[in-house]
């Protein structure tokens, strides 16, 4: 059977309403692994104030077959809100989505820190409704609110 190890990192835990973002990686610095082939995922807490390393999830599915590998990885990522990877198959993506994780593909390897900085900027700008829901951000600046209130 496969092995999953979660390495928790000592952090301040000071980020309010943080969402968990995981990255499939081979080097802990770059999004450069396929979901199914990733042996580790680095997980960050991310909020308006910034981001901090939460933990590293190491997954070894070499002794598992077929769908068991995907199911194993999805269970190991429980609690993650967004997962970035280089690629992911359709069946695996469906399982990830059903588990409440939003899969995001990058067309080419990207530095994790750059993506984290972009996410912080997005959260502090006008994040999409699904991100607001995850982070418990009130929608106060949406021009549709006045229209909805009038209905």
C-alpha positions, 0 to 999 in steps of 0.5 A, a space after each residue: 500500500 502507498 505511504 503518506 507522510 505529512 510534515 507539519 512546519 512550525 508557523 505563526 498561524 497568524 493568517 486570518 481566514 486562510 485558504 490552503 494551497 498545494 503545489 505538486 513539485 519535485 524540488 519544493 520551489 517549482 510547480 513541475 509535477 503531474 498530479 498523478 506522478 507527484 511524490 510530494 505536495 508543498 502546502 501553504 496557508 494564504 490570506 490577505 496578509 500574505 502566505 506561510 508554509 503549512 506542511 509538506 505532504 509526501 505521497 508514495 503510490 508506487 505500490 498502488 494501481 490505477 484509481 487507488 493512486 488517485 484516491 490515495 492522493 486526494 485523501 492525503 490532500 484533505 483540507 486543501 482548497 486549491 491544488 496547482 500541478 503541471 497537468 492532471 487527467 480528466 478522471 483525476 480532476 473530477 475526483 479532486 473537484 468532488 473532494 472540494 479541491 480546485 485543481 489548477 494547471 500551469 502550462 509550463 513550470 512556474 516558481 511557487 513563490 511567484 504564484 503565491 504572490 499573484 494569489 495574494 494580490 488577487 485576494 486583496 483585489 477583487 477575488 472571484 466568488 468561489 475564493 471569497 466563499 473559501 476565505 469568508 470575505 464579505 462581498 461589499 464592492 460588487 455592483 450587482 449587490 444594489 441590483 439584487 437588493 432592488 429585486 
